[in-house]
Every structure is written in C-alpha cells, then in structure tokens.
Amino acid sequence: MFAALNGLFFTLFALLCAFPFYYLFINTISNNELVASGLVNLYPRGIHFENYLKLLNVRDIATSALVTAGRTVLGTALMVAASAFVGYLVSQKAMLARKTVYRYIIVTMYFNAGLIPWYLNMSMLGLTNNFWGYVIPAIVQPFNIILVKTYIESIPSELEESAFMDGAGYFTVFRKIIFPLCKPILATIAVFGAVGHWNSFIDSLILMSRAPQLHTLQHKLYIYLNTTNDLGKLMESGGTITSDMVNSVLNTRVVRLSVSVITVIPILLVYPFMQRYFQKGLMLGAVKG
C-alpha cells in the first residue's frame, strides 16, 4: 500500500512539474486567436506550427541562438577543465602555499566589490561588447572547485602513490587517473555551468549594450516581454493605439511564447545524457589489496 501511494504521489508531482512546460508548448502550436482569448488550457486547438516558422523572420533570433549555444558550450568546457585542474592542485599537500591559495578562492564566494566596480573592471579589461565577456569571468567558480577538491580527496591515495612510483608526474596522474575518476562530479558541475550560461541574461543586458548582435536568447526574450507589457499597458490605459500596434502586440506575444519553448527545451535535453554520470561506485575495485 505504501509503495502504491508513494508511486501515485510522485507521479502526480511529476505531472505537476511538467504541466507548465506542456501548457507553454500547446499554446505555441494552437490557434493564436484562441490563445489570446485564454481558451487553450489542457489540449491544443487549431494545431499549426507557423509560430516556429515565423521565428525565422524575427531579426537576430538565429544569431542570438548561436551566441547562446557558443557561450554555453565553450564556457562550460573551460569551467569544467579549470575546476578539475585547480581542484586537483589545491588537494595536493606538496603544492606551495596551498592553503593560502585555497582560502583566497573561498573568500571570493562571500565578498565582492558590487555591480558598478564589476562593470568598470570588465570595461577596463576590454570585455564589454565582447563575446569573451561571457566566457572568461565564469571560468573559475569557487563552489565548483570546492566540490571537485572534496571529491578528489575521497579517491584512495594509493592510486596516486602507485602512479608516482611508476614514474608518472602530476599532470600524467591528473590526466590518466584523477580526471577519468572525477566524471560524476564533473558531469554535475557541467550541468550547473550549462544551465547558468544558457539562462543568464544580466551580463548580456549590462555588458553588451552596444553589441546587439551578441545578445543572448534570454535577453531577446526579455526584450519581447517588455515590448508586450509596454503596449499592453498602453491599451489598458486607453491611450491612442493603431492596428499596427495591436498586430505588434499579438506578434510579440507569439514570438515570446515560441522563444520561451526554444530557450527551455535544449537545456532540458542535457539531463538525460548527463544522468548516467550521476552514479556512484566508479571506483569499486580500483584499489586491490
């Protein structure tokens, strides 16, 4: 009885979590007039896929998608590599000033100069209106380094000692032993990093003010949302509106819903491929007595 109720509860909970995404999707493939009237709730009505085809005519959508995908792939790869290598270094007792370096990294989690000094620093480094402004500041993540360091310290030291006895250096040990065994934790921080890069728009909003070609999908969605809200408020206040403005509201609303689906689906697809790494026991039998 407990197993049945438990399964029923989590099934309903899963459906509850999935419904917002389902609701969003059916509204993008339903008749636009019915969607505007709020008549599409549980199933699509007047199914069509013209909304997604219309996105091809929206200015800069393809460029924004490419920028977002590029920063996600490149930024995540560099962040994972840096977290793995730095985490390994600060876990080695032979490293000079290891504790000082590690504490300095940890301090940056709790103290920062604020938004304005951050922007001035990025400007002086030439990272404003520059694609690398998305990637470089996010390479070193203290929390991820802590996770990797803690995981590496759980690896039996006999593995490293045996490799050192065979003449391997630190880099060889890291590349051939430590890095392969760290796949579960690296996969975890890779998901964290990918989600953060894909969903981020504050850096695009602040740093890319003069480079609209570098705006991310989330930034574009933010622009469409504001456009719809501004025109909607004008209509509610009884301001002077034209038919072109009404069509703009409807078109922007369609674009907003469709772009929302496009920005959500890719990152959801990451989890099934990374899930297999969230398993324990990769080191079972690695140390033989």
Residue, then its C-alpha position, 0 to 999 in steps of 0.5 A: m500500500f505504501a509503495a502504491l501511494n508513494g508511486l501515485f504521489f510522485t507521479l502526480f508531482a511529476l505531472l505537476c512539474a511538467f504541466p507548465f512546460y506542456y501548457l507553454f508548448i500547446n499554446t505555441i502550436s494552437n490557434n493564436e486567436l484562441v490563445a489570446s482569448g485564454l481558451v487553450n488550457l489542457y489540449p491544443r486547438g487549431i494545431h499549426f506550427e507557423n509560430y516556429l516558422k515565423l521565428l525565422n523572420v524575427r531579426d537576430i533570433a538565429t544569431s542570438a541562438l548561436v551566441t547562446a549555444g557558443r557561450t554555453v558550450l565553450g564556457t562550460a568546457l573551460m569551467v569544467a577543465a579549470s575546476a578539475f585542474v585547480g581542484y586537483l592542485v589545491s588537494q595536493k599537500a606538496m603544492l606551495a602555499r596551498k592553503t593560502v591559495y585555497r582560502y583566497i578562492i573561498v573568500t571570493m564566494y562571500f565578498n565582492a566589490g558590487l555591480i558598478p566596480w564589476y562593470l568598470n573592471m570588465s570595461m577596463l579589461g576590454l570585455t564589454n561588447n565582447f563575446w569573451g565577456y561571457v566566457i572568461p569571468a565564469i571560468v573559475q567558480p569557487f563552489n565548483i572547485i570546492l566540490v571537485k577538491t572534496y571529491i578528489e580527496s575521497i579517491p584512495s591515495e594509493l592510486e596516486e602513490s602507485a602512479f608516482m612510483d611508476g614514474a608518472g608526474y602530476f599532470t600524467v596522474f591528473r590526466k590518466i587517473i584523477f580526471p577519468l575518476c572525477k566524471p560524476i562530479l564533473a558531469t554535475i558541475a557541467v550541468f550547473g555551468a550549462v544551465g547558468h550560461w544558457n539562462s543568464f541574461i544580466d551580463s548580456l543586458i549590462l555588458m553588451s549594450r552596444a553589441p546587439q548582435l551578441h545578445t543572448l536568447q534570454h535577453k531577446l526574450y526579455i526584450y519581447l516581454n517588455t515590448t508586450n507589457d509596454l503596449g499592453k499597458l498602453m491599451e489598458s490605459g486607453g491611450t491612442i493605439t493603431s492596428d499596427m500596434v495591436n498586430s505588434v502586440l499579438n506578434t510579440r506575444v507569439v514570438r515570446l511564447s515560441v522563444s520561451v519553448i526554444t530557450v527551455i527545451p535544449i537545456l532540458l535535453v542535457y539531463p538525460f545524457m548527463q544522468r548516467y554520470f550521476q552514479k556512484g561506485l566508479m571506483l569499486g575495485a580500483v584499489k586491490g589489496 
